[in-house]
Amino acid sequence: MDYLVSVFQDLTELTPLTLSLLAAIVLTAVLLMILEPRANFNSRAIVYGGLCTAIAFVLSYLRLYHWPQGGSITPASMLPMFVYASIFGPAAGIAAGAVYGILQLIQDPFIVHPVQVLLDYVIAFAALGLAGFCRKNISAGVLLGGFGRFFSSFLSGVIFFASYAPENMSPVIYSILVNGMIIGTDTLICFVVSLLPQVRALVERLKKNIATQAGQQV
């Protein structure tokens, strides 16, 4: 029971500003969904983007394990962003990922330099949208998008957090190990989940439904 409480307790850390932004994103998505019969393809992309971003953000605060170095293991919190990019392509995926990163920055900022902010939040999460380059294979997209986020955070670690490396350990090795444990583990969880036949079938069904509604092939 104590473990279950610890998994959900970080949800209480969400600030009023973050909750307001999440509510605005979801409300916009719901309103556009109500207007679905009149909506065009771009509107559908906004609807699904808002919902996927909100789901991913909430999942990121269900923490299965906290690493001593910071960061945590989540229940496939990045997967909704990978699915979104797989359906709507890399451009939409990168845009939605950037919004997701900005939400993370607003909620839990750790700032040492403007470039570090870009690498750890905006670019790292936008890189999840690279999954859109593998639209025919969601699992390959997960690996590509996960590596994109890892590489951006790896650069940030080498450039801005080298002093955290233990004595006699290269900052490069330290950044690989830390980001590998945090981002690598989360990516691995998303990859395993993406291999489930039910998940793959759901993604394909969403693609077909959206393509049918839009009157064009996705």
C-alpha positions in Angstrom: 0.0 0.0 0.0 2.8 2.4 0.8 4.4 1.8 -2.6 1.1 2.6 -4.3 0.8 5.8 -2.4 4.4 6.7 -3.4 3.6 6.1 -7.1 0.8 8.7 -7.0 2.1 11.2 -4.5 4.0 13.3 -7.0 0.7 14.2 -8.6 0.1 16.5 -5.5 3.2 18.5 -6.7 1.4 19.8 -9.7 1.2 23.6 -9.5 -2.0 25.6 -10.1 -0.4 27.1 -13.2 0.4 23.7 -14.6 -3.0 22.4 -13.8 -4.6 25.4 -15.5 -2.5 24.9 -18.6 -3.4 21.2 -18.7 -7.1 22.1 -18.3 -6.8 24.6 -21.1 -5.2 22.1 -23.4 -7.8 19.4 -22.7 -10.7 21.8 -22.9 -9.5 23.1 -26.3 -9.1 19.5 -27.5 -12.6 18.6 -26.3 -14.2 21.6 -27.9 -12.5 20.8 -31.2 -13.7 17.2 -30.9 -17.3 18.4 -30.4 -16.8 20.4 -33.6 -15.3 17.3 -35.3 -17.9 17.2 -38.2 -16.7 20.6 -39.3 -13.1 20.2 -38.4 -10.3 19.8 -41.0 -7.3 17.6 -40.7 -5.2 20.2 -38.9 -7.9 20.5 -36.3 -7.8 16.8 -35.7 -4.0 17.0 -35.3 -4.5 19.7 -32.6 -7.2 17.6 -30.8 -5.1 14.5 -30.6 -1.9 16.5 -29.9 -3.6 18.1 -26.9 -4.9 14.9 -25.5 -1.7 13.0 -26.0 0.3 15.7 -24.4 -2.0 15.8 -21.4 -1.9 12.0 -21.0 1.9 11.9 -21.3 2.3 14.7 -18.8 0.1 13.1 -16.2 1.8 9.7 -16.7 5.2 11.4 -16.1 4.0 12.1 -12.6 3.1 8.5 -11.8 6.6 7.5 -10.7 7.3 3.8 -10.3 10.8 4.4 -9.0 13.0 7.4 -8.2 16.6 7.3 -9.2 19.1 8.5 -6.5 20.7 10.8 -9.2 17.3 12.3 -9.9 14.7 11.4 -12.5 12.3 8.5 -12.3 10.8 5.4 -14.0 7.3 6.1 -15.3 4.5 3.8 -16.8 5.5 4.5 -20.4 4.8 8.2 -20.1 6.5 9.0 -23.4 4.4 6.5 -25.4 1.4 8.8 -26.1 3.9 11.2 -27.8 5.4 8.4 -29.9 1.9 7.3 -30.9 0.9 10.8 -31.9 4.1 11.3 -34.0 3.5 7.9 -35.6 0.0 9.0 -36.7 0.5 12.6 -37.7 4.2 12.6 -38.7 7.4 14.2 -37.5 6.5 17.9 -37.8 3.4 17.6 -35.7 5.2 15.2 -33.3 8.1 17.6 -32.8 5.7 20.5 -32.2 3.7 18.5 -29.6 6.9 17.3 -28.0 8.1 20.9 -27.6 4.8 21.8 -25.9 5.2 18.8 -23.6 8.7 20.0 -22.7 7.6 23.5 -21.9 5.0 22.0 -19.6 7.7 20.1 -17.8 9.8 23.3 -17.6 6.9 25.2 -16.1 6.1 22.5 -13.5 9.6 21.5 -12.4 12.3 23.9 -13.7 16.0 23.2 -13.1 17.8 26.0 -14.8 21.6 26.7 -15.0 21.8 28.2 -18.5 19.5 29.2 -21.3 21.1 26.6 -23.6 20.7 24.0 -21.0 17.0 24.8 -20.8 16.7 24.3 -24.6 18.7 21.0 -24.5 16.9 19.5 -21.4 13.4 20.7 -22.0 12.5 22.1 -25.5 14.9 20.1 -27.8 14.9 16.9 -25.7 11.1 16.5 -25.6 10.7 17.8 -29.2 13.0 15.0 -30.3 10.3 12.5 -29.2 8.6 13.6 -32.4 11.4 12.0 -34.5 9.3 8.8 -34.0 7.2 10.2 -36.9 9.9 9.3 -39.3 9.1 5.6 -38.6 5.4 5.8 -39.1 5.1 2.2 -40.4 6.8 0.8 -37.3 5.9 2.3 -33.9 8.6 0.3 -32.1 11.3 1.7 -34.4 9.9 5.1 -33.8 10.1 4.7 -30.1 13.8 3.9 -30.3 14.5 6.8 -32.6 12.5 9.3 -30.6 13.9 8.0 -27.3 17.5 8.2 -28.7 16.8 11.8 -29.8 15.8 12.8 -26.2 18.7 10.9 -24.7 21.2 12.6 -27.0 20.0 16.1 -26.2 20.1 15.4 -22.5 23.5 13.7 -22.9 24.9 16.9 -24.5 23.4 18.9 -21.6 25.0 16.6 -19.1 28.5 16.8 -20.7 28.4 20.6 -21.1 26.6 21.8 -18.0 26.8 19.0 -15.4 30.3 17.7 -15.7 31.1 18.8 -12.2 28.6 16.2 -10.9 30.7 13.3 -12.3 32.6 11.3 -9.6 36.3 11.9 -9.3 38.3 10.2 -12.1 35.2 9.5 -14.2 34.8 11.2 -17.6 31.8 13.6 -17.9 31.0 11.8 -21.1 30.7 8.4 -19.4 28.9 9.9 -16.5 26.3 11.6 -18.7 25.8 8.3 -20.7 25.3 6.3 -17.5 22.9 8.8 -15.9 20.8 9.5 -18.9 20.9 5.9 -19.9 19.4 4.8 -16.6 16.7 7.5 -16.6 15.8 8.1 -20.3 17.0 4.7 -21.5 14.9 2.8 -19.0 11.7 4.8 -19.8 12.4 4.3 -23.6 12.8 0.5 -23.0 9.5 0.4 -21.2 7.8 2.2 -24.1 9.5 -0.1 -26.6 8.3 -3.2 -24.8 4.7 -1.9 -24.6 4.8 -0.9 -28.3 5.5 -4.5 -29.1 2.2 -5.7 -27.7 -0.1 -6.7 -30.5 -3.0 -4.8 -28.9 -1.0 -1.6 -28.9 0.1 -2.0 -32.5 -3.4 -2.8 -33.5 -4.8 0.3 -31.7 -2.3 2.6 -33.5 -3.2 1.2 -36.9 -6.9 1.5 -36.1 -6.4 5.2 -35.1 -4.5 5.9 -38.3 -7.2 4.4 -40.5 -10.0 6.1 -38.6 -8.3 9.5 -38.8 -7.4 9.0 -42.5 -11.0 8.0 -43.3 -12.4 11.1 -41.4 -9.9 13.4 -43.1 -10.6 11.9 -46.5 -7.0 11.3 -47.2 -4.3 8.7 -46.5 -2.2 9.1 -43.4 
